[in-house]
Amino acid sequence: MFSNVVFLEKRPRLRKPVLIEGLPGIGFVANIVALHLISELKAKKLCQIHSPSFQAFSLTSRGGDIRHPINELYYCLTESTDRDLLILFGNSQASDPRGQYDLCKRILDVSQSLGSEFVLTIGGLRRDLVPSEPRVFCAASDKETLDTAKGLGADVMRGQIYGVAGLLIGLARLRKMRGLCVLSETSGLIADVAAARSALKFTSKLLGLSMDYSRLDQAVENNKRLLDSFAQWRPPERPRFRYPGPV
């Protein structure tokens, strides 16, 4: 069985759109970035992608509604740049290698049919110690793209990139599409808004986007206060038992 793509509206005319991947991963960095882009740029939902290889779970909302595993593609017509955006958002990656390859193929099929020539994937880079402003690392399909990313302050990633963030870039290269993977430092223990903010700022510089970060800034402060409260908490001392001695 293969992934199924369901278009929700007529395919728009886009100007060489950049595909931005935002599926859940380490620290939920990509998820947070994609959600912020969709919200701030008022992106419209284009299609849904269903796959039998998605993880076997359902998510519930505060109201008790159930949402099944799904990927969605949104599009945004930008005014500040000469390229539009395709934003991949969802609550699951495929749970097995064959499913990951099929999912990436479907995503790239749709993106190319809309004129995409560039893929930007985002993720978290797990670290034991993370600075207050997480650094951004990158890997690219070609030297020109890598040099551009380095010129914007990214360090070079060395090693393996697992999941859709790495696979999409590799498969895009086989289709002669350029690709860049952006990874932000994170402990991976929480939904890391600070790491997502670093990745988003880099992405905005790369693509020439004007972005409001105020909501992310507030979320970073809220997370910091929460973590500080955990660090300062100490369990109450238990009273020591004293043997009363002979009566």
Secondary structure, DSSP 8 states (H G I E B T S, - for coil): ---EEEESS-----SS-EEEEE---GGGHHHHHHHHHHHHTT-EEEEEEE-TTB-S--EE-TT--EE---EEEEEE--SSSSS-EEEEEES--BSSHHHHHHHHHHHHHHHHHTT--EEEEEEEEE-SS--SS--EEEEESSHHHHHHHHHTT-EE--S---SHHHHHHHHHHHTT-EEEEEEEEE-SSS--HHHHHHHHHHHHHHHT-----HHHHHHHHHHHHHHHHHHH---------------
